[in-house]
């Protein structure tokens, strides 16, 4: 649909409206929606992603994470998810299977090379324009870490395309990168003529390194049903290796080498359930160097640092419609391997000649422990078993070499000789970036990263890549075997994951227009295994870090906490016209009867945990439907309990007032502590919603069922005061008492006070006035103050909303 007013696609208008509204409500991002004084035009977005020569934010020297933060991505992701939840099927789609709507950011670079997102456009162009394997300057992918400057329609690594949440779509699942270092240490021994003391040897060390980088990628169909069509998948990786070394303060930086791969991998027909696709080729980039140094007496660090950058792109394309259904574009620049230090680690081998062959520990001799082991092996004093063999059964070169080296040490004439045994070691570091929730994988911070570095024992084999296997310990929906967990554990915490969603097939997203704004609670929120959060319990940052991303800065964790979703209640309505929403109840209403009118007739979920009511093959803790009865007829007082919770929550707030519609979601009795969810009236102890027990079959929509039904019946509603006034107009009576024993004669005036004693009523009036209290817009103009942009409740001002004269009866 195209807007007649702006010419923009309706999907783009929706996305930009939601994003700008949420930014305007957040002090951290309010300046991302501004007015451009240079062009005298509204700039709907101006999100910095590269500023002052970096794509990362710093404050007073402290690292705060990427400028394109998780909260920014989540806001845009939620807008796309909501749009896809309310639109119907498009061309070549059915109600049972719809492809995601895809949006791409657009970029502007200012005169200082600062880069901003200024717009989002719906992807309607051919996939080849987005993939851009062909070198097209206008559409190619650029890396901000290399100082590359994007144009309006370029792709930018680590700034993802935005996909609306859809089920049944295979997704990027893992990227693996392994850096292998094969090190060989050769020694040239030297001595003076006639010197036979082994401790007087000198040597020159030659260190040879061969560095190899392997990588692998995979996508996964995690759903039970096969993909109903054909998918084409593409991938590319540009690998760069940089190496530096330091020996006794002398540093060397070796040339950076790089290689790239661009592949059209192929087509998957009917991608079946729980199956992987992984590219058949792993790019290998080999780097070798020889480094010659003098005598190393031990205790120093011969540091070889390796930095591997992988610029990864992965695209899945529905072949029939030629629409991109999944894509990632990462620049993993932190694949850092301190290979030199790692080589010196002791191997877990009982033979010290093998275990300590690379040790840098000092000894009483003029060389470190590892060199001492190498010399002793060459002299035949220590044995490394199969670590040093003859070339063949008939060539005893090992024994001959030991004899020759002993002869060199005992010689009066020889002054130099190669140390025959060459110390070798293979070390490798594996970096894994793995997906938890199939719908949360577009940002590098959304992935779980694990690093493992290992020195291999002699003759040991490299372990297999994890490509093609489940992300063990990473994919963590609501546990399928919750009975083995303690109640309320992190894996079964309703603040961190949607209860009972044990697999991606169990999401129940809306697919059409919302009957109520509370249905937003069924839309995926852009964090692992959660829909938009309408429950009341907050989560501390320590617990949230385990789910929201351990690598995120605390400010970003704070802004992505689930309770931030409450802001969405203030920018959406399900009303087709403003007149259709008149008569909504103010959430600042305290009256039981008014709340009873709103809640009565709503359907809610009651939890049953009586095992005698359930067949053996079903979970004993289940939900059942129940109607909310008015407070006047309910025998259990549920409505009274809910209203008491509303009033108690409001009373604990500043100024004892709800100021946004989302504030009503703070009320425990509307969700987590609903008297229907707890259901203590039926079963004694009832169901503990904060610490759900095992084998639970209670879903997130059960917790949020009351907000889901009543939110569109509510409004903020400021406190109002009704003032009734009655007045009379009087004049002195014509006749009155002058004295008690005298007849009426003229106005009655007290001789002492000279005041009239009685009056005659000449008129009277009654009025009804409605007033509300308003406050200045903010307490402080200083952004550093806690009261910045908050209403100043210390200076109320009364505004008259209506004034009426009450007519005579």
C-alpha positions in Angstrom: 0.0 0.0 0.0 1.3 3.5 -0.9 0.4 6.5 1.2 -1.4 9.2 -0.8 0.2 11.9 1.3 3.8 10.9 1.3 4.2 8.4 -1.5 5.8 6.0 1.0 4.9 2.3 1.3 2.6 1.7 4.2 5.0 -0.8 5.8 7.7 1.9 5.8 5.4 4.5 7.4 4.4 2.1 10.1 8.0 1.1 10.9 9.2 4.7 11.0 6.2 5.9 13.1 6.7 3.2 15.7 10.5 3.8 15.8 10.3 7.5 16.1 7.5 7.3 18.8 9.6 5.0 20.9 12.7 7.1 20.5 10.8 10.2 21.5 9.7 8.4 24.7 13.2 7.4 25.6 15.7 10.0 27.0 18.6 8.0 25.7 17.5 8.2 22.1 15.2 11.3 22.0 17.9 13.3 20.0 17.8 10.6 17.3 14.6 12.2 16.0 15.3 15.9 15.3 14.8 18.9 13.1 17.5 19.6 10.5 18.1 23.3 10.6 20.3 23.2 7.5 17.5 21.9 5.2 14.6 23.2 7.3 13.1 19.7 7.2 12.1 17.0 9.6 14.6 14.2 9.9 12.6 11.2 11.1 15.8 9.4 12.1 19.4 10.2 12.7 20.9 7.2 14.4 24.7 7.4 14.8 26.5 4.2 13.9 30.0 5.6 13.4 31.2 8.6 15.3 34.6 10.2 16.0 36.3 7.5 14.1 34.7 4.5 15.8 31.5 2.4 15.7 31.8 2.1 19.5 30.7 4.4 22.3 32.9 5.6 25.1 32.3 7.8 28.1 35.2 9.1 30.2 37.4 6.4 28.7 35.0 3.6 29.5 33.8 1.3 26.8 30.0 1.4 26.4 29.5 -1.0 23.5 28.6 -0.4 19.8 26.8 2.8 18.8 24.3 0.6 17.0 23.2 -0.9 20.3 21.0 -3.8 21.1 18.2 -1.5 22.3 18.2 0.4 18.9 18.0 -2.8 17.0 15.3 -4.1 19.3 13.1 -1.1 18.8 13.3 -1.4 15.0 12.9 -5.2 15.2 9.8 -4.9 17.4 8.2 -2.4 14.9 8.8 -4.9 12.1 7.5 -7.8 14.2 4.3 -5.9 15.0 3.8 -4.9 11.4 4.1 -8.5 10.2 1.7 -9.6 13.0 -1.1 -7.4 11.8 -0.8 -7.6 8.0 -2.6 -10.3 6.0 -1.1 -12.5 3.3 0.4 -10.8 0.3 0.8 -12.0 -3.3 1.9 -15.7 -3.5 1.3 -16.1 0.2 -1.3 -17.9 2.2 -2.6 -17.3 5.7 -0.8 -20.5 6.8 2.5 -19.4 5.5 3.7 -15.8 5.0 7.2 -14.6 4.3 8.8 -11.9 6.4 8.7 -8.3 5.5 12.3 -7.1 5.1 13.6 -3.5 5.7 17.0 -2.1 4.9 18.6 0.9 6.6 19.8 3.9 4.5 22.9 5.8 5.5 24.2 9.4 5.3 27.8 10.4 6.0 28.4 14.0 7.2 31.5 16.2 6.6 33.3 14.7 9.5 32.9 11.1 8.2 30.3 10.3 10.9 27.8 7.9 9.6 24.0 7.9 10.5 21.0 5.7 9.7 18.4 8.2 8.3 15.7 6.0 6.9 14.4 2.4 6.4 13.1 1.1 3.1 11.2 -2.0 2.4 13.3 -4.4 0.3 11.6 -4.8 -3.0 14.6 -5.0 -5.3 16.1 -8.3 -6.6 18.2 -10.2 -4.1 21.3 -9.8 -6.2 21.2 -6.0 -5.4 21.4 -6.8 -1.7 23.8 -9.6 -1.9 26.1 -7.6 -4.2 28.6 -10.3 -5.0 29.3 -8.3 -8.1 31.5 -5.2 -7.2 28.9 -2.5 -7.3 30.1 0.6 -5.5 26.6 1.8 -4.9 25.4 -1.4 -3.3 28.5 -3.2 -2.0 29.0 -4.0 1.7 31.4 -1.8 3.6 33.3 -2.3 6.8 33.3 0.8 9.1 36.3 -0.6 11.0 38.4 -0.2 7.9 37.3 3.4 7.6 35.1 2.7 4.5 32.3 5.2 4.0 28.9 3.9 3.0 26.6 5.6 0.5 22.9 5.9 0.8 22.1 2.3 -0.3 25.2 0.4 0.7 25.2 -2.5 3.1 27.1 -2.1 6.3 28.6 -5.0 8.3 27.1 -5.3 11.8 24.1 -3.1 10.9 21.6 -5.8 10.0 18.6 -5.9 7.7 15.4 -6.0 9.6 13.1 -9.1 9.2 9.6 -9.4 10.6 9.2 -12.4 12.9 7.8 -15.4 11.0 7.6 -19.1 11.8 8.7 -22.0 9.5 11.7 -20.1 8.1 15.1 -21.8 8.3 17.7 -19.5 9.7 21.4 -18.8 10.1 22.6 -20.9 13.1 26.3 -20.9 13.6 29.6 -19.5 12.4 32.8 -21.3 13.4 36.4 -20.0 13.0 39.4 -22.0 13.9 43.0 -20.6 13.9 45.7 -23.3 13.9 49.3 -22.5 14.7 52.1 -25.0 14.0 55.3 -23.9 15.6 58.8 -25.4 15.2 61.8 -24.3 17.2 65.2 -25.0 15.7 68.4 -24.3 17.6 71.9 -23.7 16.3 74.3 -24.5 19.2 77.7 -22.7 19.4 80.7 -22.9 21.7 84.3 -21.8 22.0 87.2 -24.1 20.7 88.0 -26.7 23.4 84.9 -25.8 25.5 83.2 -29.0 26.8 81.0 -27.6 29.5 77.4 -28.0 28.3 76.3 -24.9 30.3 78.7 -22.8 28.3 76.9 -23.4 25.1 75.3 -20.5 23.2 72.6 -20.9 20.7 70.5 -19.0 18.1 66.8 -19.8 17.9 64.8 -20.0 14.7 61.1 -20.1 15.3 58.9 -21.2 12.3 55.2 -20.6 12.4 52.5 -21.9 10.0 49.1 -20.3 10.6 46.0 -21.7 9.1 42.4 -20.3 9.5 39.4 -22.5 8.8 35.8 -21.5 9.0 32.4 -23.0 8.7 28.8 -21.7 8.6 25.4 -23.4 8.8 21.7 -22.7 8.6 19.0 -24.8 10.4 15.4 -25.6 9.9 14.4 -25.9 13.5 10.7 -26.4 12.8 8.8 -29.7 12.6 7.5 -29.0 9.1 9.7 -28.9 6.0 10.0 -25.6 4.2 7.2 -25.5 1.7 9.3 -24.6 -1.3 12.8 -24.1 -2.5 15.5 -22.0 -0.9 18.7 -20.8 -2.5 21.5 -20.0 -0.1 24.6 -17.9 -0.6 27.5 -17.2 1.7 30.8 -15.3 1.5 33.7 -14.7 3.9 36.6 -12.3 3.6 39.3 -13.5 6.0 42.2 -11.2 7.1 45.1 -12.3 9.3 47.3 -9.9 11.1 50.4 -11.0 13.1 52.7 -9.2 15.5 55.5 -10.4 17.7 57.4 -9.0 20.7 60.7 -10.3 22.0 62.4 -8.4 24.8 60.7 -5.2 23.9 61.4 -5.4 20.2 58.2 -5.5 18.2 57.5 -6.6 14.6 54.3 -6.3 12.6 54.0 -8.7 9.7 52.1 -7.8 6.6 48.4 -8.5 6.7 47.2 -11.2 4.4 43.7 -11.8 3.3 41.6 -14.1 1.1 37.9 -14.2 0.2 35.3 -16.6 -0.8 32.0 -16.0 -2.6 29.8 -19.0 -3.2 26.4 -19.7 -4.6 26.1 -22.9 -2.6 22.9 -24.3 -4.1 19.2 -24.9 -3.6 17.4 -26.8 -0.9 14.2 -28.5 -1.9 11.6 -28.7 0.9 14.2 -28.2 3.7 13.2 -30.9 6.1 12.8 -30.6 9.9 15.7 -30.4 12.2 18.2 -30.5 9.3 21.3 -28.3 8.7 22.8 -26.9 5.6 26.5 -26.1 5.8 28.7 -24.9 3.0 30.9 -27.7 1.6 34.1 -25.6 1.5 36.0 -24.1 4.4 38.4 -21.3 3.3 42.0 -21.8 4.4 44.4 -19.0 4.6 48.0 -20.1 5.4 50.7 -17.7 6.7 54.3 -18.8 7.5 57.2 -16.9 8.9 60.7 -17.6 10.3 61.9 -15.6 13.2 65.6 -15.7 14.2 66.5 -14.4 17.7 69.5 -14.7 20.0 69.7 -16.5 23.3 66.5 -16.6 25.3 67.4 -17.1 29.0 63.8 -17.7 30.0 61.3 -15.8 31.9 60.5 -13.4 29.0 57.5 -13.6 26.8 58.1 -14.2 23.1 54.6 -13.0 22.2 53.0 -13.9 18.9 49.6 -12.3 18.6 47.2 -13.2 15.8 44.1 -11.2 14.9 41.8 -12.9 12.5 38.9 -10.9 11.0 36.0 -12.7 9.3 33.6 -10.6 7.2 30.7 -13.0 6.9 27.5 -12.7 4.8 24.8 -15.3 4.6 21.6 -15.1 2.6 18.6 -17.4 2.2 16.3 -16.7 -0.7 12.8 -18.1 -1.5 13.3 -19.2 -5.1 9.7 -18.9 -6.2 9.2 -15.3 -5.0 12.8 -14.2 -5.2 12.5 -12.7 -1.7 15.2 -12.7 0.9 14.0 -14.6 4.0 17.1 -14.5 6.1 20.4 -12.8 6.1 23.4 -11.9 8.3 26.4 -9.7 7.7 28.9 -9.7 10.5 32.5 -8.4 10.8 34.0 -10.5 13.6 37.1 -8.5 14.4 37.8 -9.8 17.9 39.1 -13.2 17.0 42.3 -12.6 19.0 44.7 -15.4 19.7 47.8 -14.9 21.9 49.5 -17.8 20.3 53.0 -17.1 21.7 51.9 -17.2 25.3 49.6 -20.2 24.7 52.5 -22.2 23.3 54.3 -22.0 26.6 51.5 -23.8 28.5 52.4 -27.1 30.0 50.9 -30.1 28.2 48.8 -32.6 30.2 51.4 -35.3 29.7 53.1 -37.4 32.4 56.4 -37.2 30.5 58.0 -33.9 31.5 60.1 -33.9 28.4 56.9 -33.5 26.4 54.9 -31.5 28.9 57.5 -28.8 29.4 59.1 -28.7 26.0 57.9 -25.1 25.4 58.2 -23.9 29.0 59.8 -20.5 29.5 60.5 -21.1 33.2 64.0 -20.0 34.2 66.6 -22.6 35.2 70.1 -22.6 36.7 71.4 -22.7 33.1 71.5 -19.8 30.7 68.4 -20.9 28.9 64.7 -21.6 29.8 63.3 -24.9 30.8 61.9 -25.7 27.3 65.2 -25.2 25.6 66.9 -27.4 28.3 64.4 -30.2 27.6 65.2 -29.9 23.9 69.0 -30.1 24.5 68.6 -33.1 26.8 66.4 -34.9 24.2 69.1 -34.2 21.6 71.8 -35.6 23.9 69.7 -38.8 24.5 69.2 -38.0 28.2 65.4 -37.8 27.9 63.0 -39.7 25.7 59.9 -38.4 24.0 58.8 -41.7 22.7 56.9 -41.5 19.4 57.5 -37.7 19.5 60.9 -38.4 17.8 61.3 -41.4 15.5 63.7 -42.7 13.0 62.7 -42.1 9.4 62.3 -45.8 8.8 63.1 -49.2 10.2 66.4 -49.4 8.4 67.5 -45.8 8.9 68.6 -45.0 12.4 68.9 -41.2 11.9 67.6 -40.5 15.4 70.4 -42.5 17.1 73.0 -41.2 14.7 71.9 -37.6 15.5 72.2 -38.2 19.2 75.7 -39.6 18.8 76.7 -36.7 16.6 75.4 -34.1 19.0 77.2 -35.7 21.9 80.4 -35.8 19.8 80.0 -32.0 19.1 79.7 -31.3 22.8 82.9 -33.4 23.6 84.8 -32.1 20.6 87.9 -29.8 21.0 87.5 -28.4 17.5 83.8 -28.1 16.5 82.3 -24.7 17.3 78.7 -25.0 15.9 76.2 -27.7 15.3 72.4 -27.9 14.7 70.5 -29.3 17.7 69.0 -32.4 16.1 65.7 -32.5 17.9 63.3 -29.9 16.6 60.6 -28.8 19.1 57.2 -28.8 17.5 53.7 -28.0 18.8 50.3 -27.5 17.3 48.0 -25.1 19.0 44.5 -24.0 17.9 41.8 -21.7 19.0 38.2 -22.2 18.1 35.7 -19.3 18.1 32.0 -20.2 17.9 29.2 -17.7 17.3 25.9 -19.6 17.9 22.2 -18.8 17.8 19.9 -19.3 20.7 16.4 -18.4 19.4 15.9 -18.9 15.6 14.2 -15.4 15.5 17.1 -13.6 17.3 20.3 -13.8 15.3 20.8 -10.7 13.2 23.1 -8.7 15.5 26.5 -10.1 16.5 25.6 -9.3 20.2 22.5 -11.6 19.8 24.9 -14.6 19.3 26.5 -16.6 22.0 30.3 -16.5 21.6 32.6 -19.2 23.0 36.3 -19.4 22.8 38.5 -22.4 23.4 42.3 -22.6 22.9 44.1 -25.9 23.1 47.6 -27.3 22.7 47.4 -30.7 21.0 49.4 -33.7 22.4 51.8 -35.3 19.9 50.0 -37.4 17.3 46.6 -36.2 18.5 43.9 -35.3 15.9 42.0 -32.0 15.7 38.5 -32.3 17.0 35.6 -32.1 14.5 33.9 -28.8 13.9 30.5 -28.3 15.6 28.9 -27.5 12.3 26.0 -29.8 11.6 25.3 -30.4 15.3 23.0 -28.9 17.9 24.2 -25.8 19.7 24.8 -27.6 22.9 24.0 -25.5 25.9 23.2 -22.4 23.8 19.7 -23.0 22.5 17.7 -22.5 25.6 13.9 -22.2 25.3 11.6 -23.0 28.2 13.0 -26.4 29.3 11.3 -29.4 28.0 12.2 -31.4 31.1 11.5 -28.7 33.7 10.9 -31.4 36.3 14.6 -31.7 36.7 15.0 -28.0 37.6 14.5 -26.3 40.9 11.4 -24.1 41.0 12.0 -20.6 39.7 15.5 -21.4 38.4 16.9 -19.2 35.6 15.9 -21.7 33.0 12.3 -21.7 34.2 11.9 -18.0 35.0 8.9 -16.3 33.5 10.7 -12.9 33.4 13.4 -14.4 31.1 11.5 -16.8 28.8 7.9 -17.3 27.8 6.6 -20.2 29.9 6.0 -23.5 28.1 7.4 -22.4 24.7 9.7 -25.4 24.4 10.4 -25.1 20.7 9.9 -22.5 18.0 6.8 -24.3 16.6 5.0 -23.4 19.8 5.0 -19.6 19.1 1.4 -18.4 18.5 1.9 -15.1 16.7 -1.1 -13.0 15.6 -1.7 -13.0 11.8 -4.3 -10.3 11.3 -5.7 -7.1 12.8 -5.6 -6.9 16.6 -9.0 -7.0 18.4 -7.3 -5.3 21.4 -4.0 -3.5 21.9 -3.2 -6.1 24.6 -2.6 -8.6 21.8 0.8 -7.0 21.4 1.8 -9.4 24.1 1.8 -12.2 21.6 4.3 -10.5 19.3 8.0 -11.6 19.5 10.0 -8.9 21.4 13.4 -9.4 19.7 15.1 -11.1 22.7 15.5 -14.9 23.0 12.3 -16.9 23.6 10.2 -13.9 24.6 7.1 -12.1 23.3 6.4 -8.5 24.2 6.3 -8.3 28.0 3.0 -7.4 29.7 3.7 -9.0 33.0 4.6 -7.0 36.2 7.8 -8.5 37.6 11.0 -6.7 36.7 14.4 -8.5 36.4 17.7 -7.4 37.8 20.6 -6.9 35.4 22.6 -9.9 36.6 19.8 -12.3 35.7 19.0 -10.5 32.5 22.6 -10.6 31.3 22.4 -14.4 31.1 19.7 -14.1 28.5 20.0 -10.6 27.1 23.7 -11.0 26.3 26.6 -11.3 28.6 28.8 -9.1 26.4 26.4 -6.2 26.5 27.2 -3.1 28.5 25.0 -2.6 31.5 23.3 0.5 30.0 22.2 -1.6 27.0 21.0 -4.4 29.3 19.0 -1.9 31.3 17.3 -0.5 28.2 16.5 -4.0 26.7 14.9 -5.3 30.0 11.4 -6.7 29.3 9.6 -4.0 31.3 10.6 -1.4 28.6 7.9 -3.0 26.4 5.3 -1.2 28.5 6.0 2.0 26.5 4.3 0.3 23.5 0.9 0.6 25.2 0.9 4.4 24.8 1.5 4.5 21.0 -1.0 1.9 19.7 -4.8 1.6 19.6 -7.2 -0.9 18.2 -9.9 1.7 17.7 -11.0 2.3 14.1 -12.1 5.9 15.0 -11.6 8.1 18.1 -15.3 8.1 18.7 -15.1 4.3 19.1 -12.9 4.7 22.2 -14.9 7.2 24.1 -15.9 6.2 27.6 -12.7 4.4 28.5 -11.9 4.0 32.1 -9.0 6.1 33.6 -6.4 3.9 35.2 -6.2 6.4 38.0 -9.8 5.5 38.9 -10.1 4.2 42.5 -13.7 3.1 42.5 -14.4 -0.7 42.8 -17.6 -0.5 40.8 -15.9 1.2 37.8 -13.2 -1.4 37.7 -15.7 -4.2 38.1 -17.5 -3.0 35.0 -14.3 -3.2 33.0 -13.2 -6.6 34.3 -16.5 -8.4 34.4 -17.2 -10.7 31.5 -13.5 -11.0 30.6 -12.2 -14.5 30.0 -9.2 -15.5 32.1 -7.1 -18.5 32.8 -7.3 -20.5 35.9 -4.5 -22.9 36.8 -5.4 -26.4 37.7 -2.7 -28.5 39.5 -4.8 -31.3 40.8 -3.3 -34.5 39.2 -6.5 -36.4 39.7 -8.2 -34.1 37.0 -5.6 -34.9 34.3 -5.0 -38.0 32.2 -1.6 -39.6 32.9 -0.2 -38.6 29.5 -0.9 -34.9 30.1 0.9 -32.4 32.3 -0.7 -32.1 35.7 -0.4 -28.3 35.8 -2.7 -26.9 33.1 -4.8 -23.9 32.4 -8.6 -23.8 32.1 -11.0 -21.0 31.0 -12.9 -18.9 33.6 -15.2 -15.9 33.3 -14.5 -12.9 35.6 -17.7 -12.2 37.6 -18.7 -8.8 38.9 -17.6 -8.0 42.4 -21.2 -8.0 43.6 -21.8 -11.7 42.7 -18.3 -13.3 42.9 -18.0 -15.5 46.0 -14.2 -15.3 46.1 -13.5 -11.6 45.7 -11.1 -11.7 42.8 -12.1 -8.3 41.4 -11.7 -6.8 44.9 -8.2 -8.2 45.1 -7.3 -6.9 41.7 -8.6 -3.4 42.5 -6.8 -3.4 45.8 -3.6 -4.3 44.0 -4.2 -1.4 41.5 -4.7 1.1 44.2 -1.7 -0.2 46.2 0.6 0.0 43.2 -0.6 3.5 42.3 -0.2 4.6 45.9 3.4 3.6 45.9 4.2 5.8 42.9 5.5 9.3 43.0 2.5 11.7 43.3 0.4 8.5 43.7 -0.6 8.6 40.0 -0.2 6.5 36.9 1.3 8.8 34.2 1.4 6.5 31.2 -1.0 3.7 30.1 1.9 1.2 30.4 2.1 2.0 34.1 -1.0 -0.2 34.8 1.1 -3.2 33.8 3.1 -2.7 37.1 0.0 -4.1 38.9 0.9 -7.7 40.0 -2.7 -8.9 40.3 -3.3 -8.2 36.5 -0.7 -10.8 35.5 1.9 -12.6 37.6 -0.1 -12.4 40.9 -3.5 -12.7 39.3 -5.9 -14.4 41.8 -7.0 -16.6 38.9 -3.4 -17.7 38.0 -2.5 -18.4 41.7 -5.9 -20.0 42.2 -5.3 -20.6 45.9 -9.1 -20.6 46.5 -9.3 -24.1 44.9 -6.2 -25.9 45.9 -4.8 -24.6 49.1 -1.3 -23.6 48.3 -2.2 -22.9 44.7 0.1 -22.2 41.9 3.2 -20.1 42.5 3.5 -18.0 39.3 6.9 -16.6 40.3 8.3 -20.0 40.9 6.5 -22.4 38.6 6.9 -26.1 39.4 7.8 -28.8 37.0 5.7 -30.2 34.1 3.9 -26.9 33.6 1.5 -26.3 30.7 0.7 -22.7 31.5 1.6 -20.3 28.7 2.6 -16.6 28.5 -0.8 -15.7 27.2 -2.3 -17.2 30.4 -0.2 -14.9 32.5 -1.1 -11.9 30.3 -4.7 -12.7 29.5 -6.3 -9.9 31.5 -4.1 -7.2 30.0 -4.7 -8.7 26.6 -8.4 -8.2 26.9 -8.9 -4.9 28.9 -6.0 -2.6 27.7 -8.2 -1.0 25.0 -10.8 -0.2 27.6 -8.4 1.9 29.6 -6.8 5.3 29.3 -4.4 7.3 31.4 -6.9 9.9 32.6 -5.5 12.6 34.8 -7.1 13.1 38.3 -10.0 15.5 38.0 -11.9 17.4 40.7 -15.6 18.2 40.6 -16.5 21.4 42.6 -20.1 22.1 43.4 -20.8 25.7 44.5 -24.0 27.3 45.8 -24.4 31.0 46.3 -27.1 33.7 47.2 -27.4 37.4 46.5 -28.8 39.3 49.5 -29.9 42.8 50.6 -31.0 44.1 53.9 -34.6 43.3 54.8 -37.0 46.2 54.5 -38.5 45.3 57.9 -36.8 43.8 60.8 -36.5 43.7 64.6 -35.2 46.8 66.3 -35.8 45.3 69.7 -37.5 42.1 70.9 -40.4 44.0 72.4 -40.9 46.3 69.4 -42.8 45.7 66.2 -41.1 45.4 62.8 -40.1 48.7 61.5 -37.4 49.2 58.9 -34.0 47.4 58.5 -32.7 45.6 61.5 -29.3 47.1 62.5 -27.4 46.2 65.6 -26.8 49.4 67.5 -23.4 48.2 68.7 -21.8 46.8 65.6 -23.9 48.7 63.1 -24.3 45.5 61.1 -27.6 44.4 59.4 -29.3 41.7 61.4 -31.3 40.2 58.7 -31.3 40.0 54.9 -33.7 39.4 52.1 -32.7 36.8 49.5 -32.8 38.3 46.0 -31.3 35.5 44.0 -29.4 32.2 44.2 -27.3 30.0 41.9 -25.6 26.5 41.9 -22.6 25.6 39.7 -20.6 22.5 38.7 -16.9 23.0 37.8 -14.5 20.2 36.6 -10.8 21.1 37.1 -7.6 19.1 36.6 -4.1 19.6 37.8 -1.3 20.2 35.4 2.4 20.6 36.1 5.4 22.2 34.4 6.9 20.1 31.6 10.1 19.2 33.4 11.9 19.6 36.7 15.3 20.4 35.2 16.7 21.5 31.9 20.0 19.7 32.6 20.2 16.3 30.9 22.6 15.2 33.7 19.9 15.6 36.4 17.6 12.8 37.5 14.6 15.0 37.0 15.4 15.9 33.4 12.2 16.1 31.4 10.1 14.9 34.3 7.0 16.8 35.4 7.6 19.1 38.4 4.9 17.9 40.8 5.8 20.7 43.3 4.1 23.4 41.2 0.5 22.4 40.2 -1.7 24.6 38.2 -5.5 24.1 37.9 -7.1 24.1 34.5 -10.9 24.5 34.3 -12.3 21.8 31.9 -16.0 22.7 32.3 -18.1 25.2 34.1 -21.9 24.8 34.2 -24.8 26.5 36.0 -27.1 23.9 37.5 -30.7 24.7 36.3 -33.5 25.2 38.7 -35.6 22.1 39.2 
